[in-house]
Amino acid sequence: MAAQEIPNLKTLLASRRGGPPRGRGRPRGLPHTAHQGSGSTTSDALRDNAVRGTDQDAAGSRVSCVELGYLHDPYARLFATQAATRRLPLLNRGTYVRTSAIDTLVDNFLTTAPATPKQIVSLGAGTDTRFFRLRDKYPDTHIVYHEIDFPTNTAAKLVNLQRHPQLHSKLSSVSSKAPPNPLSLPPAATTYHSPTYNIHSLDLRSLASDDDTPAPMLPNLDPSTPTLLLSEMCLIYLQAPVVSKILATFLQTYMPAPTPVALVLYEPILPNDAFGRTMISNLLTRNIHLPTLLTYPELGDQRQRLRSYGFSDGVRAADTRFIWRDWVSEAEKERVAGLEMLDEHEELDLLLMHYCVAWGWRDGGEEHVFERAWKGVGEQEDG
Ligand SMILES: C[S@@+](CC[C@H](N)C(=O)[O-])C[C@H]1O[C@@H](n2cnc3c(N)ncnc32)[C@H](O)[C@@H]1O
């Protein structure tokens, strides 16, 4: 969770206590059509640049959480370029819930779903360390991991991969084929491919072409392996119709039915209250637009959205306040509460209810891969 996007929660709560937030409807300053269409103007380039930069905010938040003991991630620091800055306790709690919620869904996919191998595609992966953490946790599971991001971000990731033996030693494969040594990559490489780990340098919008241009080839992406797509604060930066086309490319071209495919999304919700409006205008000052936030403002919209993409066998959604309360065990809550002082429980609730995890799946076969994986995971009722 990035400090810059979060409104001043004390002021917001004070104004809530004093009466309902003023000015309903479209947040001020938000254009009717936001960015990430297919045009290529200077202002689009500046916006893309701002979006690429959000990854270092995410990396810094992860490091803050790791250093305080919220998360165990020996790799987070290796990718962060910003000096380690301790985030506010509220933000650390938010990052903790975000990461552990996605970990829960990924873990259940890897441990309960019957089919093997399993494929994970992280959209807008940035400096995410999940692949390396999974290699430690499931050394014998055949996971084929793919990350997609803009070339600037994939190049930076590869530089770190080459620089740190803790990272490149994780690339050995559980399959019989030896992976290419990342140290042998040319300077300024933007892609890496192996039977286990793949970094694709790609603007996701190139998967949403309107003409008959074939979708770009993604080496080692298997059309018939059960696949989990992850979008942790990525698709939110694109226009809703573009996102629909990107997902159609995955569901119809890259992994056509009956391959089981699921999507897990983490992103903000509730744009129309005081918190939401302030978050949006804070981000606009950094030239960051969140088009799908207005299209899918509530949990019900997120579920409907997943259905419309073709995740026809199950759709679920919960905000992170619910996830903190329902998914995290009492012992773990106690451990987290002991890490640093947090008095602002009302502020924490307000923050956590403005982010959600939504997950949907198409099982496409007899094995009910995702239904079995996520059977016990609680979702939030509407209302
Ligand atoms: C907020 S960061 C999140 C990074 C990572 N998923 C995490 O949660 O730590 C958003 C990432 O999405 C990437 N992204 C946004 N739009 C993209 C696009 N059109 N194509 C490829 N990557 C994109 C950005 O470059 C950035 O790395």
The ligand as an SDF file (V2000), in Angstrom:
LIG
                    3D

 27 29  0  0  0  0  0  0  0  0999 V2000
    1.4420   -1.0320   -8.3340 C   0  0  0  0  0  0  0  0  0  0  0  0
    2.5680   -1.9500   -9.2900 S   0  0  0  0  0  0  0  0  0  0  0  0
    2.2310   -3.5700   -8.6540 C   0  0  0  0  0  0  0  0  0  0  0  0
    3.3820   -4.5230   -8.8250 C   0  0  0  0  0  0  0  0  0  0  0  0
    3.1220   -5.9160   -8.2530 C   0  0  0  0  0  0  0  0  0  0  0  0
    1.9730   -6.5310   -8.8900 N   0  0  0  0  0  0  0  0  0  0  0  0
    2.9090   -5.8360   -6.7520 C   0  0  0  0  0  0  0  0  0  0  0  0
    1.7620   -5.8540   -6.3170 O   0  0  0  0  0  0  0  0  0  0  0  0
    3.9010   -5.7340   -6.0510 O   0  0  0  0  0  0  0  0  0  0  0  0
    1.7860   -2.0150  -10.9040 C   0  0  0  0  0  0  0  0  0  0  0  0
    2.5990   -2.7550  -11.9370 C   0  0  0  0  0  0  0  0  0  0  0  0
    1.7720   -2.9780  -13.1040 O   0  0  0  0  0  0  0  0  0  0  0  0
    2.5540   -2.7230  -14.2430 C   0  0  0  0  0  0  0  0  0  0  0  0
    1.6640   -2.3790  -15.3710 N   0  0  0  0  0  0  0  0  0  0  0  0
    0.6830   -1.4530  -15.3850 C   0  0  0  0  0  0  0  0  0  0  0  0
    0.1360   -1.3440  -16.6220 N   0  0  0  0  0  0  0  0  0  0  0  0
    0.7970   -2.2550  -17.4010 C   0  0  0  0  0  0  0  0  0  0  0  0
    0.7090   -2.6240  -18.7690 C   0  0  0  0  0  0  0  0  0  0  0  0
   -0.1460   -2.0260  -19.5980 N   0  0  0  0  0  0  0  0  0  0  0  0
    1.5280   -3.5840  -19.2310 N   0  0  0  0  0  0  0  0  0  0  0  0
    2.4300   -4.1960  -18.4100 C   0  0  0  0  0  0  0  0  0  0  0  0
    2.5690   -3.8790  -17.1050 N   0  0  0  0  0  0  0  0  0  0  0  0
    1.7660   -2.9170  -16.5990 C   0  0  0  0  0  0  0  0  0  0  0  0
    3.4340   -1.5450  -13.8220 C   0  0  0  0  0  0  0  0  0  0  0  0
    4.5530   -1.3580  -14.6590 O   0  0  0  0  0  0  0  0  0  0  0  0
    3.8110   -1.9390  -12.4120 C   0  0  0  0  0  0  0  0  0  0  0  0
    4.9510   -2.7440  -12.3510 O   0  0  0  0  0  0  0  0  0  0  0  0
  1  2  1  0
  2  3  1  0
  2 10  1  0
  3  4  1  0
  4  5  1  0
  5  6  1  0
  5  7  1  0
  7  8  2  0
  7  9  1  0
 10 11  1  0
 11 12  1  0
 11 26  1  0
 12 13  1  0
 13 14  1  0
 13 24  1  0
 14 15  1  0
 14 23  1  0
 15 16  2  0
 16 17  1  0
 17 18  1  0
 17 23  2  0
 18 19  1  0
 18 20  2  0
 20 21  1  0
 21 22  2  0
 22 23  1  0
 24 25  1  0
 24 26  1  0
 26 27  1  0
M  CHG  2   2   1   9  -1
M  END
$$$$
